[in-house]
Amino acid sequence: MQKKQSKKQGEQGKKGRQGERLTSLLPYLIALASGILMGLTVAPVGAWLLAWIAIVPLWVLVVTSAKGKNQFPPAFLWGIGFHGVALFWITGIHPMTWLGVPWLPSLAITLFCWGFISVLGGIFLSIWAAVMVRLDGQKPWLRVLIGTAVWCALESLWSAGPLWWSSLAYTQSPHNLVIVHLGQLSGPNTVTAAIVAINGLIAEGWMNRREAERISSVSSAPLRFVNKYWVIATGLLITLHLIGFILYSRPIAQPPEAALKVGIVQGNIPNRLLRSSEGFRRAQENYTTGYLTLANQGVDAVLTPEGALPIFQRNLMQTALVAAVKEKGVVAWIGAFGERGDSYTISLFTFNSKGEIVSRYDKSKLVPLGEYIPFEGILGGLVQRLSPLDAHQVPGSANQLFDTPFGRAIASICYESAFPEQFRRQAAAGGQFILSSSNDAHYTASMPFQHHAQDIMRAIESDRWSARATNTGYSAFVDPHGRTLWMSGYNTYETHAETIYRRQTYTLYVRWGDWLTPLLLISSGGAWLGIRGIKKFSNVGNL
């Protein structure tokens, strides 16, 4: 009998320990799952509504565990979940056998780069959690204010470096254009602040309700509870969308004198052919034929993708495409390689109606791994550049302007679409329309769709029309409200012409930059110091 009881107690103890282990793992699983849900808000899934609730579990876990030791791993896992899923397209660069990298090292390099950026996201979220932990015992409204300010500040810090892409703001593009219009006020951090604040209020409301239920159960009093935080969250969500809707509803002036009919050629040249003479032959043929087709349709100018002709500037004048420009007299923006001493740049050249180069824009934000090698001492012996050239690639200067026969343009080459300050600066300097030239051929379709979402945000923030030419898709035309007028297929050869309009408006963001993040930091810091001072004064008075 005693043996049976001992055995039963042993089994119960074993089950208890298993239950404890599962309970201890639960916060980490919840955090990782909610981060993954945030990652599903962007292409290829595009479940953008999830952004408004996906931070709630993390917020609750961090705040409720403030007195414990578990707040950092959940935040770290949330960051890995979000950025890892959102940036999964990075793995599309494998295999890099066409670059001379063996299959296994190619896989190792790809996983390292994807993992490194995902871990970096986890580190930034851990910093955010560290701040939130110090707010234990503070008023919920102050936690929401400080949590929002710190999140925006961390995104600003990350975007100042070379590895930026997945802001919270881009989870809403291109599906929720109304809220993306808040970017006209203070850039993408305005949208990020809205998402974090709504999530924070919902989380605080959840914790407040749980506390009210606990008190009610102890006192046996009936629960009469109005969740003021959920009411505030609902009101704020509606108000922000109303503001966005007002901005979205403003008519777009289209004066005939500002019209510019632009043609786009999507050459559809696989990157694996870039090193070969066959690739160059196809590029010349596709872009020359496309240019002639569009010129015959009466366009004012033709835009080609990044690296459309993979040759140096000195060799451009001998190409069939430039000969066609001289024949037809239609302006062309041609992607090729500029020269700077012994180095080269990825550049966009303006050819006027006489076939002369009148301006040049050099790509200033280079793609890690593709155009320069992070940790070159470790990886440099294994990775070759994605360019067909053997020379060393260098970035363009940060303060370039791009003048064309039609006025000043806002130029962007590929990866630069993720950096709003690039566009804001050029718009403030008089850029009247956006020319975006890209090559996303080495990735799966989700990446170019995310890229298109970034360009939509830049068009809205700067209040400019945008023409976007890519090698294999998605090329597009976007109006200042972020509406896609036309978008190409993927892995297709296409030409298309659309009328855009030059604009000289200046949004608050273009005029003042990201003023919201410093305002949030100053106001939240001031509120925290003020409350702390009041508490100290009260303690002294009680002595």
C-alpha positions in Angstrom: 0.0 0.0 0.0 2.8 2.4 0.9 4.7 1.5 -2.2 1.6 2.3 -4.3 1.2 5.6 -2.6 4.9 6.5 -3.0 4.7 5.6 -6.7 1.5 7.7 -7.1 3.2 10.6 -5.3 6.3 10.2 -7.5 4.2 10.4 -10.7 2.3 13.4 -9.4 5.6 15.1 -8.5 6.9 14.3 -12.0 3.8 15.8 -13.6 4.1 18.8 -11.3 7.7 19.4 -12.4 6.7 19.0 -16.0 3.9 21.5 -15.5 6.3 23.9 -13.8 8.7 23.7 -16.7 5.9 24.3 -19.2 4.7 27.2 -17.1 8.2 28.7 -17.0 8.5 28.3 -20.8 5.1 29.9 -21.5 6.2 33.6 -21.4 9.0 32.9 -23.9 6.6 31.0 -26.3 4.0 33.8 -26.0 6.6 36.4 -26.7 8.0 34.6 -29.7 4.6 33.8 -31.1 3.5 37.5 -30.8 6.7 38.6 -32.5 6.0 36.2 -35.3 2.5 37.6 -35.6 4.0 41.0 -36.1 6.2 39.6 -38.8 3.1 38.3 -40.7 1.9 41.9 -41.1 4.2 42.4 -44.2 4.5 40.6 -47.5 4.0 37.8 -48.3 1.1 37.5 -45.8 0.2 41.2 -45.3 -1.9 40.7 -42.2 -1.5 44.4 -41.3 -4.3 44.5 -38.7 -2.2 42.3 -36.4 0.2 45.2 -35.8 -2.4 46.8 -33.6 -2.4 44.0 -31.1 0.9 42.0 -31.6 2.9 44.1 -29.0 0.2 43.6 -26.3 1.5 40.2 -25.0 5.1 41.5 -24.9 4.0 44.6 -23.0 2.1 42.6 -20.4 5.0 40.1 -20.0 7.6 42.9 -19.5 5.5 45.0 -17.1 4.2 42.1 -15.0 7.6 40.5 -14.7 9.3 43.7 -13.8 10.1 42.4 -10.3 11.3 39.1 -11.7 14.2 38.1 -13.9 12.4 37.1 -17.1 11.6 40.4 -18.9 14.7 40.4 -21.2 14.5 36.9 -22.9 10.8 37.5 -23.9 11.6 40.9 -25.5 14.7 39.3 -27.2 12.5 36.5 -28.6 9.8 39.0 -29.7 12.4 41.0 -31.7 13.8 37.8 -33.3 10.3 36.7 -34.2 9.3 39.9 -35.8 12.5 40.8 -37.7 13.3 37.1 -38.5 9.9 36.5 -40.2 9.7 40.0 -41.9 13.2 39.6 -43.3 13.0 36.0 -44.2 13.4 37.0 -47.8 17.1 37.5 -47.1 17.5 33.8 -47.4 16.5 34.1 -51.1 20.0 35.1 -52.0 21.1 31.4 -51.4 22.6 29.6 -53.3 25.3 32.0 -54.5 27.0 29.4 -56.6 26.7 31.7 -59.6 29.0 34.1 -57.7 31.6 31.3 -57.2 30.6 30.6 -53.6 30.1 26.8 -52.9 26.7 25.7 -51.9 27.4 25.0 -48.2 29.4 28.2 -47.5 26.6 30.1 -49.3 24.1 28.6 -46.9 26.2 29.5 -43.9 26.8 33.1 -45.0 23.1 33.6 -45.8 21.9 32.2 -42.4 24.6 34.2 -40.6 23.4 37.5 -42.2 19.7 36.7 -41.6 20.4 35.6 -38.1 22.6 38.6 -37.3 19.9 41.1 -38.3 17.2 39.2 -36.4 19.4 39.1 -33.3 20.1 42.8 -33.6 16.3 43.3 -33.6 16.2 41.2 -30.4 18.9 43.3 -28.8 17.0 46.6 -29.5 13.8 45.1 -28.0 15.8 44.0 -24.9 16.9 47.6 -24.5 13.3 48.8 -24.7 12.4 46.1 -22.0 15.2 47.3 -19.8 13.7 50.8 -19.7 10.2 49.5 -19.2 11.3 47.4 -16.2 12.5 50.6 -14.5 9.0 52.0 -14.7 7.6 49.5 -12.2 5.1 51.3 -10.0 4.7 54.2 -12.4 1.3 55.3 -13.6 0.1 53.4 -16.7 -0.2 56.6 -18.8 3.5 57.3 -18.1 4.5 53.8 -19.1 2.7 54.2 -22.4 4.3 57.6 -23.0 7.8 56.5 -22.2 7.4 53.1 -23.9 6.3 54.8 -27.1 9.1 57.4 -26.9 11.8 54.8 -26.3 10.6 52.6 -29.1 10.7 55.5 -31.6 14.1 56.5 -30.4 15.5 53.0 -30.9 14.0 52.8 -34.4 15.7 56.1 -35.2 19.0 54.9 -33.8 18.8 51.7 -35.8 17.8 53.5 -39.0 20.9 55.7 -38.7 23.0 52.5 -39.4 23.5 50.4 -42.5 21.2 47.4 -41.5 17.8 49.1 -41.5 14.6 47.8 -43.1 11.7 46.6 -40.9 10.2 49.5 -39.0 6.8 49.1 -37.3 5.5 51.7 -39.7 5.9 49.6 -42.8 3.6 47.0 -41.4 0.7 49.3 -42.6 1.9 49.8 -46.2 0.4 49.4 -48.7 -2.8 48.2 -47.1 -3.7 51.0 -44.6 -2.8 54.1 -46.6 -5.0 56.3 -44.3 -2.7 55.7 -41.2 0.4 55.8 -43.4 -0.5 59.5 -44.1 0.5 60.3 -40.6 4.0 60.1 -42.0 3.4 63.5 -43.6 3.5 65.0 -40.1 6.8 63.6 -38.7 7.8 60.7 -40.9 7.4 57.0 -40.3 8.0 57.3 -36.6 4.5 58.9 -36.4 3.0 55.7 -37.5 5.3 53.7 -35.2 4.3 55.8 -32.3 0.6 55.2 -33.1 1.1 51.5 -33.2 3.1 51.3 -30.0 0.8 53.6 -28.1 -2.4 51.7 -29.0 -0.8 48.4 -28.1 0.4 49.9 -24.8 -3.0 51.2 -23.9 -4.7 47.8 -24.7 -2.0 46.1 -22.6 -2.5 48.4 -19.6 -6.2 48.0 -19.9 -5.8 44.2 -19.8 -3.6 44.4 -16.7 -6.0 46.9 -15.0 -9.0 44.6 -15.6 -7.1 41.6 -14.2 -6.3 43.6 -11.1 -9.9 44.7 -10.8 -11.1 41.1 -11.1 -8.6 40.0 -8.4 -9.8 42.7 -6.0 -13.5 41.9 -6.7 -12.9 38.2 -6.0 -11.2 39.0 -2.7 -13.8 41.5 -1.5 -16.7 39.4 -2.9 -18.1 42.7 -4.3 -19.7 42.6 -7.8 -17.4 43.8 -10.6 -18.5 47.1 -12.0 -15.6 48.1 -14.3 -15.3 50.5 -17.2 -11.9 50.0 -18.8 -10.8 53.5 -19.4 -7.6 52.4 -21.1 -9.5 50.5 -23.8 -11.8 53.5 -24.2 -8.8 55.8 -24.7 -7.1 53.3 -27.1 -10.3 53.1 -29.2 -10.7 56.9 -29.2 -7.0 57.4 -30.1 -7.2 54.8 -32.9 -10.3 56.5 -34.4 -8.8 60.0 -34.0 -5.5 59.0 -35.7 -7.3 57.4 -38.6 -9.5 60.5 -38.9 -6.4 62.7 -39.1 -4.9 60.3 -41.7 -8.2 60.3 -43.6 -8.3 64.1 -43.8 -4.7 64.1 -45.2 -5.6 61.2 -47.5 -8.7 63.1 -48.8 -7.0 66.3 -49.9 -7.2 66.7 -53.7 -4.0 66.4 -55.7 -3.4 69.3 -58.1 -2.6 68.2 -61.6 -1.9 71.3 -63.6 -1.1 70.6 -67.3 2.2 72.6 -67.1 3.5 70.2 -64.4 2.7 67.0 -66.3 5.5 64.7 -67.1 4.9 61.5 -69.1 7.4 58.9 -67.9 8.0 55.5 -69.4 9.5 52.5 -67.5 11.4 49.6 -69.0 11.6 46.4 -66.8 14.3 44.5 -68.6 14.0 41.2 -66.7 17.7 40.2 -66.9 18.5 37.4 -64.3 21.4 38.4 -62.1 23.2 35.1 -62.9 23.7 36.5 -66.4 25.2 39.8 -65.3 28.8 38.5 -65.7 28.3 37.2 -69.1 28.4 38.7 -72.6 25.0 37.1 -73.2 23.6 39.1 -70.3 25.0 42.4 -71.6 23.6 41.6 -75.1 20.2 41.0 -73.7 20.3 44.1 -71.6 21.2 46.2 -74.6 18.5 44.6 -76.7 15.7 44.8 -74.0 16.4 48.3 -72.9 16.9 49.7 -76.4 13.8 48.1 -77.7 11.8 49.3 -74.7 13.1 52.8 -75.0 12.2 53.0 -78.7 8.7 51.6 -77.9 8.1 54.2 -75.3 9.6 57.0 -77.3 7.2 56.2 -80.1 4.3 56.5 -77.6 5.3 60.1 -77.0 6.8 59.9 -73.5 8.9 62.8 -72.1 11.4 60.5 -70.5 12.3 56.9 -69.9 13.5 55.4 -66.6 15.6 52.2 -66.4 16.4 50.1 -63.4 19.6 50.0 -61.2 22.5 48.6 -63.3 20.4 48.3 -66.4 23.6 48.4 -68.5 26.3 46.8 -66.3 29.2 48.9 -67.7 31.2 51.9 -66.7 30.2 55.4 -67.6 33.0 55.8 -70.2 31.5 52.9 -72.2 27.9 54.1 -72.1 28.3 56.5 -75.1 29.0 53.5 -77.4 25.9 51.6 -76.6 22.8 51.1 -78.8 20.6 52.6 -76.1 22.5 55.9 -76.1 22.4 55.9 -79.9 18.6 55.5 -79.7 18.5 58.5 -77.3 20.4 60.6 -79.8 18.1 59.5 -82.6 14.7 60.0 -80.8 15.6 62.9 -78.6 13.7 61.6 -75.6 15.4 62.0 -72.2 16.6 58.8 -70.5 17.6 57.9 -67.0 20.0 55.0 -67.4 21.3 52.8 -64.6 25.0 52.0 -65.0 28.3 52.2 -63.1 30.1 55.5 -62.3 33.8 55.9 -61.8 35.6 57.4 -58.9 39.4 56.9 -59.2 40.1 53.2 -58.9 36.6 52.6 -57.5 33.1 52.6 -58.9 29.6 53.6 -57.9 26.2 52.3 -58.7 24.7 55.3 -60.5 21.7 56.8 -62.4 22.6 59.0 -65.3 20.5 61.6 -67.0 20.9 61.7 -70.8 19.3 64.8 -72.4 17.7 64.9 -75.8 21.1 65.2 -77.5 22.4 62.0 -75.8 24.6 63.9 -73.4 25.1 63.1 -69.7 23.8 66.2 -67.8 23.5 64.8 -64.2 24.5 61.7 -62.2 23.3 60.3 -58.9 25.4 57.8 -57.0 23.9 55.2 -54.6 24.8 56.2 -51.1 23.2 53.4 -49.1 24.9 50.1 -50.0 23.4 46.7 -49.5 25.2 44.6 -46.8 26.7 41.5 -48.4 25.5 42.4 -51.8 27.5 45.5 -52.3 29.9 45.6 -49.4 31.0 42.8 -47.1 30.1 43.2 -43.4 32.9 41.6 -41.2 35.1 41.6 -44.4 38.0 40.1 -42.5 35.9 37.0 -41.9 33.7 36.7 -45.0 35.8 38.6 -47.6 37.5 35.4 -48.8 34.2 33.7 -49.5 31.9 36.3 -50.8 32.1 38.2 -54.2 30.1 41.2 -55.0 26.8 40.9 -56.8 28.1 43.3 -59.4 29.8 41.8 -62.4 32.7 44.2 -61.8 35.9 43.3 -60.0 36.7 46.9 -58.7 35.9 48.2 -55.3 32.4 49.7 -54.8 32.0 53.0 -52.9 29.0 54.9 -51.7 27.9 58.2 -53.1 27.9 61.3 -50.9 25.0 61.9 -48.6 24.1 65.4 -49.8 23.6 64.8 -53.6 21.1 66.7 -55.7 19.7 65.3 -59.0 18.8 68.0 -61.5 17.1 66.9 -64.8 15.8 68.7 -67.9 12.4 68.7 -66.1 13.5 70.2 -62.8 15.1 68.7 -59.7 14.2 65.1 -58.9 14.3 63.0 -55.8 16.6 60.1 -56.7 16.7 56.7 -55.0 18.6 53.6 -55.9 17.3 50.3 -54.5 18.1 49.9 -50.7 17.8 53.7 -50.2 14.0 53.3 -50.2 14.2 52.2 -46.6 15.8 55.5 -45.4 13.2 58.3 -45.3 15.7 60.9 -44.5 17.2 60.4 -48.0 13.9 61.5 -49.6 13.1 64.2 -47.0 16.4 66.0 -47.6 16.0 65.9 -51.4 12.4 67.1 -51.2 13.3 70.0 -48.9 16.0 70.9 -51.4 13.4 71.3 -54.2 12.9 67.7 -55.5 9.6 67.7 -57.4 9.1 64.0 -58.2 10.6 60.7 -57.2 12.7 58.4 -59.5 13.3 55.0 -57.8 15.7 52.6 -59.6 16.2 49.1 -58.2 17.3 45.5 -58.9 15.7 42.9 -56.6 16.3 40.0 -58.9 18.2 37.9 -56.4 15.3 37.6 -53.9 11.9 36.0 -53.8 8.7 38.0 -54.7 8.0 39.0 -51.1 11.0 41.2 -51.0 10.2 43.4 -54.0 6.6 43.8 -52.7 8.0 45.0 -49.3 10.3 47.3 -51.4 7.2 48.7 -53.1 5.6 49.3 -49.7 8.7 51.3 -48.7 8.4 53.5 -51.8 4.7 54.1 -51.2 5.6 55.4 -47.7 8.3 57.7 -49.2 5.8 59.1 -51.8 3.3 59.9 -49.0 5.8 61.4 -46.6 7.2 63.7 -49.3 3.9 64.3 -51.1 5.4 63.4 -54.4 4.6 61.3 -57.4 6.9 58.3 -57.8 8.1 56.3 -60.8 9.8 53.0 -59.8 11.7 50.9 -62.3 13.1 47.5 -61.4 14.9 44.8 -63.3 12.5 41.9 -62.6 9.6 43.5 -60.6 7.8 45.1 -59.1 8.0 48.3 -61.2 5.3 50.8 -60.5 3.8 54.3 -60.5 2.5 55.8 -57.3 0.7 59.0 -56.6 1.3 61.3 -53.6 -1.5 59.5 -51.6 0.4 56.2 -52.0 -2.1 54.8 -54.5 -0.5 52.4 -57.0 -1.5 53.6 -60.5 0.2 50.6 -62.2 2.4 47.8 -61.1 4.3 45.3 -63.2 4.3 41.6 -63.1 7.1 39.6 -61.5 9.9 38.1 -63.6 8.4 39.7 -66.8 9.7 42.0 -69.5 7.5 45.1 -69.6 7.2 48.7 -70.7 4.6 51.1 -69.4 4.0 54.9 -69.6 2.2 57.0 -67.1 1.7 60.7 -66.5 3.1 62.1 -63.2 3.1 65.6 -62.0 5.9 67.8 -60.6 5.1 69.2 -57.1 6.7 71.8 -54.9 4.6 71.3 -51.7 6.3 70.8 -48.3 4.8 68.5 -45.7 5.5 69.1 -42.0 7.9 66.2 -42.2 9.8 67.6 -45.1 10.0 71.0 -43.4 10.9 69.9 -39.8 12.0 66.2 -40.1 11.2 63.8 -37.3 10.2 66.3 -34.6 7.9 63.9 -32.8 10.5 61.5 -31.4 12.4 64.3 -29.6 9.1 65.8 -28.4 8.1 62.4 -27.0 11.4 61.9 -25.3 11.4 65.4 -23.7 7.8 65.2 -22.6 8.1 61.7 -21.2 11.4 62.5 -19.5 9.9 65.7 -18.0 6.8 63.9 -16.8 8.9 61.1 -15.1 11.2 63.7 -13.4 8.2 65.7 -12.3 6.4 62.7 -10.8 9.6 61.6 -9.1 10.1 65.1 -7.7 6.6 65.2 -6.3 7.1 61.8 -4.6 10.3 62.9 -3.0 8.6 66.1 -1.8 5.7 64.1 -0.4 8.1 61.8 1.4 10.0 64.7 3.0 6.7 66.3 4.0 5.6 63.1 5.8 8.7 63.0 8.0 
